[in-house]
């Protein structure tokens, strides 16, 4: 059973239980006759990959059960997917690796006990049965569930840097293999300002455009490479970024740390001047941002402390308030406007204004050049008052 993404705690809150979301790999455990079998979501046998979990079968004794949970590796008390990656694809790990990167099986549901199916039982009943089983040990844990505690659990997950929370209806049955709205997941995302140092070309529907941006984090030793950002862009934002980055091209990487060869292939390097905001799941021990997504333009970055792009863009928008026909052209024919820094910023700003004002570009195109000016004047006056 899989959870549906959500952005807020569901109501009524007392009808739901909250659990912490663990940043690991999903695993179903089949325990029978003192033996353990672990299967992934794709039914891949993972039993040999995590030999330390065999103790689960020994603790279960003569009982048989089918459990659902997450395998996680911890670093400084928090789940670390980066640490877990050292174990995930090693089919028969040696004692040294097992000791260096131990894992824990975090059990959150039970589907069968001694041959008796439990999937039709409500979540609250299954949790009570699960918590009564003798499965907890050095590498197996049953994390707590908090009925009615969604807001508090979410706040703690943010405070402690956890991946997020899962909300489960107390009356919900277990639906194997189905993504059900009876389970909701809210992921916490961290936000960071990074500097663009390279452009990887797009493929498929993004052919001829930016595929991803190679970014870095300023340090005392220069710009430390932090990975790629390839999601979160709108088409107007891609056009604006292309216009801003085009004059910044250079022949060599601007990063003070190496870029993996596979990620450096076919990259156009740029001067490290453009700062963007990204959200990400975690930063790995080697400094990479995992699951990074673009959030917006922030500033320019150089040793002379250049002014922020946000301030310059706001200035352009305020000026455009006096010339809404220019903003209309930026929306309707961005290829004519976005060839300079000013134009690219104006295209991005105009798109943002239209989006915030609820103006659909299709509607603007249908009513034509002659009539869109008044519509944009109203939108600009609401979104960017002088």
C-alpha positions as CSV (number, residue, x, y, z in Angstrom):
1,X,0.0,0.0,0.0
2,X,1.4,3.4,-1.0
3,X,0.7,6.9,0.1
4,X,-0.6,9.8,-2.0
5,X,1.4,13.1,-1.8
6,X,-0.2,15.9,0.2
7,X,0.8,19.3,1.4
8,X,-1.2,19.7,4.6
9,X,-2.5,17.7,7.5
10,X,-6.0,16.3,6.7
11,X,-9.1,17.0,8.6
12,X,-10.6,15.9,10.9
13,X,-7.2,15.4,12.5
14,X,-8.4,12.8,15.2
15,X,-9.5,10.5,12.3
16,X,-5.8,10.1,11.3
17,X,-2.7,8.7,12.8
18,X,0.7,10.2,12.1
19,X,4.0,8.4,11.6
20,X,7.4,9.7,10.8
21,X,8.5,9.2,7.2
22,X,11.8,7.3,7.0
23,X,14.2,8.0,4.1
24,X,15.0,4.4,3.1
25,X,13.8,1.6,0.9
26,X,10.5,-0.1,1.3
27,X,10.6,-3.8,2.2
28,X,8.0,-6.5,2.9
29,X,9.2,-9.2,5.4
30,X,7.9,-12.7,5.2
31,X,8.7,-14.6,8.5
32,X,8.0,-18.3,8.8
33,X,9.5,-21.3,10.6
34,X,12.4,-19.2,11.9
35,X,13.4,-17.9,8.4
36,X,13.2,-14.4,6.9
37,X,12.6,-13.3,3.3
38,X,12.7,-9.7,2.3
39,X,11.2,-8.4,-0.9
40,X,11.3,-4.9,-2.4
41,X,8.4,-3.0,-3.9
42,X,9.3,-4.7,-7.3
43,X,9.5,-8.1,-5.7
44,X,13.3,-8.3,-5.8
45,X,14.7,-10.5,-3.1
46,X,16.8,-8.4,-0.7
47,X,17.4,-11.0,2.0
48,X,21.1,-11.4,1.3
49,X,21.7,-7.7,1.1
50,X,20.8,-7.1,4.7
51,X,22.0,-10.1,6.7
52,X,21.8,-8.3,10.1
53,X,18.0,-8.4,9.8
54,X,17.8,-12.2,10.1
55,X,17.4,-11.7,13.8
56,X,13.8,-10.8,13.1
57,X,12.9,-14.4,12.3
58,X,14.6,-15.6,15.4
59,X,12.7,-13.2,17.6
60,X,9.4,-14.2,16.1
61,X,10.0,-17.8,17.2
62,X,7.3,-20.2,16.0
63,X,5.0,-17.4,14.7
64,X,4.7,-16.6,11.1
65,X,3.9,-13.1,9.9
66,X,4.0,-10.7,6.9
67,X,5.3,-7.2,7.8
68,X,5.6,-3.9,5.9
69,X,8.3,-1.4,6.7
70,X,11.3,0.6,5.6
71,X,15.0,-0.3,5.7
72,X,17.1,2.7,6.7
73,X,20.7,3.6,7.6
74,X,21.3,6.2,10.2
75,X,23.9,8.8,10.5
76,X,24.2,11.0,13.6
77,X,20.7,9.8,14.7
78,X,19.0,10.6,11.4
79,X,18.1,8.4,8.4
80,X,20.6,8.9,5.6
81,X,19.8,7.7,2.1
82,X,23.3,8.5,1.1
83,X,24.7,6.1,3.7
84,X,22.1,3.4,2.6
85,X,23.3,3.6,-1.0
86,X,26.5,1.9,0.1
87,X,24.4,-1.1,1.0
88,X,21.5,-1.1,-1.5
89,X,23.2,-2.9,-4.4
90,X,25.6,-5.2,-2.6
91,X,24.0,-8.6,-2.7
92,X,26.4,-10.3,-0.2
93,X,28.0,-7.7,2.0
94,X,31.1,-8.6,4.0
95,X,31.3,-8.1,7.8
96,X,33.3,-4.9,7.4
97,X,30.6,-3.2,5.3
98,X,27.8,-4.4,7.5
99,X,29.6,-3.1,10.6
100,X,30.4,0.3,8.9
101,X,26.9,0.9,7.6
102,X,24.4,-1.0,9.8
103,X,20.7,-0.8,8.8
104,X,17.5,-0.9,10.8
105,X,14.1,-2.3,9.7
106,X,11.4,0.1,10.7
107,X,8.2,-1.9,10.8
108,X,4.9,0.0,10.5
109,X,2.3,-2.5,9.4
110,X,1.3,-6.2,9.6
111,X,-0.6,-7.9,6.8
112,X,-0.8,-11.5,8.1
113,X,-0.3,-13.3,11.4
114,X,0.0,-17.1,11.7
115,X,-1.8,-17.5,8.3
116,X,-4.7,-15.2,9.3
117,X,-5.0,-12.3,6.8
118,X,-5.2,-8.9,8.5
119,X,-5.5,-6.6,5.4
120,X,-9.2,-6.2,5.9
121,X,-8.8,-5.0,9.5
122,X,-8.7,-1.2,10.2
123,X,-5.3,0.4,10.6
124,X,-5.9,1.0,14.4
125,X,-6.5,-2.7,14.9
126,X,-3.5,-3.8,12.8
127,X,-1.2,-1.4,14.8
128,X,-2.4,-2.9,18.1
129,X,-1.6,-6.4,16.8
130,X,1.8,-5.3,15.4
131,X,2.9,-3.7,18.7
132,X,2.1,-6.9,20.5
133,X,4.6,-9.0,18.5
134,X,8.1,-9.8,19.8
135,X,10.0,-8.4,16.8
136,X,11.9,-5.5,18.3
137,X,15.7,-6.0,18.4
138,X,19.0,-4.3,17.7
139,X,18.2,-4.0,14.0
140,X,14.4,-4.1,14.1
141,X,12.2,-1.3,15.5
142,X,8.5,-0.5,15.5
143,X,8.3,3.3,15.5
144,X,5.4,4.9,17.4
145,X,2.2,6.0,15.7
146,X,0.4,9.1,16.9
147,X,-3.4,9.1,16.5
148,X,-4.6,12.7,16.1
149,X,-1.1,14.1,16.3
150,X,-0.4,15.2,12.7
151,X,0.5,18.8,13.4
152,X,2.8,18.0,16.3
153,X,4.5,15.1,14.4
154,X,5.0,17.3,11.4
155,X,6.6,20.1,13.5
156,X,9.0,17.6,15.1
157,X,10.0,16.2,11.7
158,X,10.9,19.6,10.5
159,X,12.8,20.4,13.7
160,X,14.8,17.2,13.6
161,X,15.5,17.3,9.9
162,X,13.5,14.2,9.0
163,X,12.1,13.4,5.6
164,X,8.4,14.1,6.6
165,X,5.3,12.4,7.9
166,X,2.8,9.8,6.7
167,X,-0.9,10.2,7.7
168,X,-3.1,7.1,7.9
169,X,-6.8,6.9,8.4
170,X,-7.5,4.9,11.6
171,X,-10.3,3.0,9.9
172,X,-8.5,2.2,6.7
173,X,-7.9,-1.4,5.5
174,X,-4.5,-2.4,4.0
175,X,-4.7,-2.3,0.2
176,X,-1.7,-4.2,-1.3
177,X,0.0,-2.6,-4.2
178,X,-2.4,0.3,-4.4
179,X,-1.7,4.0,-3.9
180,X,-4.6,5.0,-1.7
181,X,-5.8,8.4,-0.4
182,X,-6.3,6.7,3.0
183,X,-2.5,7.1,3.4
184,X,-1.0,10.6,2.8
185,X,2.6,11.6,2.8
186,X,4.0,15.1,3.4
187,X,7.7,15.6,2.6
188,X,9.8,18.2,4.2
189,X,12.0,20.1,1.8
190,X,15.1,22.1,2.6
191,X,15.9,25.3,0.8
192,X,19.3,26.7,-0.2
193,X,20.8,29.4,-2.4
194,X,23.4,27.9,-4.9
195,X,25.5,29.4,-7.8
196,X,25.1,28.2,-11.4
197,X,28.3,27.0,-13.0
198,X,27.2,25.0,-15.9
199,X,24.4,24.0,-18.3
200,X,23.7,20.4,-19.3
201,X,21.7,20.2,-22.6
202,X,18.1,18.9,-22.5
203,X,16.8,15.8,-24.2
204,X,13.4,14.6,-25.4
205,X,10.8,17.3,-24.9
206,X,13.5,19.6,-23.5
207,X,15.8,19.2,-26.5
208,X,17.4,22.5,-27.5
209,X,16.7,23.9,-24.0
210,X,18.4,23.7,-20.6
211,X,18.3,20.2,-19.4
212,X,19.8,20.8,-16.0
213,X,22.0,23.4,-14.2
214,X,25.2,22.4,-12.5
215,X,25.4,24.3,-9.3
216,X,27.9,24.9,-6.5
217,X,28.0,26.3,-2.9
218,X,30.4,29.1,-2.1
219,X,33.1,28.2,0.4
220,X,36.3,29.7,1.7
221,X,38.1,27.5,-0.9
222,X,35.9,28.6,-3.9
223,X,32.8,27.1,-5.4
224,X,32.2,23.6,-4.2
225,X,30.3,21.4,-6.7
226,X,26.9,20.4,-5.4
227,X,25.2,18.5,-8.2
228,X,22.6,19.2,-10.8
229,X,19.1,20.8,-10.8
230,X,16.8,19.6,-13.5
231,X,13.3,20.0,-12.3
232,X,11.0,22.8,-11.1
233,X,11.3,25.1,-14.2
234,X,8.5,26.6,-16.1
235,X,9.0,27.4,-19.8
236,X,9.2,31.2,-19.2
237,X,11.8,30.5,-16.5
238,X,13.9,28.3,-18.8
239,X,13.8,31.1,-21.5
240,X,14.8,33.7,-18.9
241,X,17.7,31.6,-17.6
242,X,18.9,30.9,-21.1
243,X,19.0,34.6,-21.8
244,X,20.9,35.4,-18.5
245,X,23.4,32.6,-18.9
246,X,24.2,33.0,-22.6
247,X,26.7,35.9,-22.2
248,X,28.4,34.1,-19.2
249,X,29.9,31.2,-21.2
250,X,33.5,30.2,-20.4
251,X,35.8,27.3,-21.4
252,X,36.4,25.6,-18.1
253,X,34.5,24.5,-15.0
254,X,34.2,27.3,-12.3
255,X,34.1,24.8,-9.5
256,X,36.9,24.3,-7.0
257,X,36.0,20.6,-6.6
258,X,35.8,18.0,-9.3
259,X,32.7,17.3,-11.4
260,X,32.1,13.6,-12.1
261,X,32.9,12.9,-15.7
262,X,29.4,11.5,-16.5
263,X,27.9,14.8,-15.2
264,X,30.4,17.0,-17.1
265,X,29.7,15.5,-20.5
266,X,28.5,18.0,-23.1
267,X,28.2,20.8,-20.4
268,X,28.4,24.4,-21.3
269,X,30.4,26.1,-18.5
270,X,29.4,29.6,-17.3
271,X,30.9,32.3,-15.1
272,X,29.6,31.8,-11.5
273,X,27.5,34.9,-11.4
274,X,23.8,33.7,-11.2
275,X,22.4,32.6,-7.8
276,X,19.2,30.5,-7.8
277,X,17.2,29.1,-4.9
278,X,16.6,25.3,-4.8
279,X,14.7,22.9,-2.6
280,X,16.3,19.5,-1.9
281,X,15.8,16.4,0.2
282,X,19.2,16.2,1.8
283,X,22.9,17.0,1.3
284,X,25.0,13.9,1.0
285,X,28.3,13.5,2.9
286,X,30.2,14.4,-0.3
287,X,28.2,17.6,-0.6
288,X,25.7,16.7,-3.3
289,X,22.1,17.9,-3.1
290,X,19.7,15.1,-3.5
291,X,16.4,15.6,-5.4
292,X,17.2,19.3,-6.0
293,X,14.4,21.4,-7.7
294,X,14.5,24.9,-9.0
295,X,12.6,27.5,-6.9
296,X,13.6,30.8,-8.5
297,X,16.2,33.5,-9.3
298,X,17.8,35.1,-6.3
299,X,20.9,37.3,-7.0
300,X,24.2,37.7,-8.7
301,X,27.3,36.4,-6.9
302,X,30.9,37.8,-7.4
303,X,33.7,39.1,-5.4
304,X,32.5,42.7,-5.9
305,X,29.1,42.0,-4.3
306,X,26.8,42.8,-7.3
307,X,23.3,43.8,-6.6
308,X,20.5,41.3,-6.5
309,X,18.6,40.2,-9.6
310,X,15.4,40.3,-7.6
311,X,15.9,44.1,-7.0
312,X,16.7,44.7,-10.7
313,X,13.8,42.7,-11.8
314,X,11.4,44.5,-9.5
315,X,12.7,47.8,-11.0
316,X,11.9,46.6,-14.5
317,X,8.4,45.5,-13.5
318,X,7.7,48.8,-11.9
319,X,8.9,50.5,-15.1
320,X,6.7,48.2,-17.2
321,X,3.7,49.3,-15.2
322,X,3.9,52.5,-17.3
323,X,4.2,50.5,-20.5
324,X,2.0,47.4,-20.2
325,X,2.2,47.0,-24.0
326,X,5.9,46.1,-23.4
327,X,4.8,43.5,-20.9
328,X,2.3,42.2,-23.3
329,X,4.9,41.7,-25.9
330,X,7.1,39.9,-23.4
331,X,4.3,37.5,-22.8
332,X,3.2,37.1,-26.5
333,X,6.5,37.2,-28.2
334,X,9.3,36.4,-25.7
335,X,11.7,35.4,-28.4
336,X,11.7,39.1,-29.5
337,X,12.3,40.5,-26.0
338,X,14.5,38.0,-24.2
339,X,17.7,38.5,-26.1
340,X,19.3,40.8,-23.5
341,X,19.6,40.6,-19.7
342,X,16.9,43.3,-19.4
343,X,14.6,41.4,-21.8
344,X,15.1,38.0,-20.2
345,X,14.3,39.4,-16.7
346,X,11.3,41.2,-18.1
347,X,10.0,38.0,-19.7
348,X,10.3,36.2,-16.4
349,X,8.7,39.0,-14.4
350,X,5.9,39.4,-16.9
351,X,5.1,35.7,-16.7
352,X,5.1,35.8,-12.9
353,X,2.8,38.8,-12.9
354,X,0.4,37.1,-15.3
355,X,0.4,33.9,-13.2
356,X,-0.2,35.7,-9.9
357,X,-3.0,37.7,-11.5
358,X,-4.6,34.6,-12.9
359,X,-4.2,35.6,-16.6
360,X,-4.0,32.7,-19.0
361,X,-1.7,33.3,-22.0
362,X,-4.1,31.5,-24.3
363,X,-6.8,34.0,-23.4
364,X,-4.4,36.9,-24.0
365,X,-3.5,35.5,-27.4
366,X,-7.2,35.1,-28.3
367,X,-8.2,38.7,-27.5
368,X,-5.2,40.0,-29.4
369,X,-2.7,42.7,-29.1
370,X,-5.2,45.6,-29.2
371,X,-7.2,44.4,-26.2
372,X,-4.6,42.8,-23.9
373,X,-3.1,46.1,-22.8
374,X,-5.9,47.0,-20.5
375,X,-6.0,43.5,-19.0
376,X,-2.3,43.6,-18.3
377,X,-2.5,47.1,-16.9
378,X,-5.0,45.9,-14.3
379,X,-2.9,42.8,-13.5
380,X,0.3,44.9,-13.1
381,X,-1.4,47.4,-10.9
382,X,-2.6,44.6,-8.6
383,X,0.7,42.6,-8.5
384,X,3.3,45.4,-8.6
385,X,1.9,48.7,-7.2
386,X,4.2,51.7,-7.7
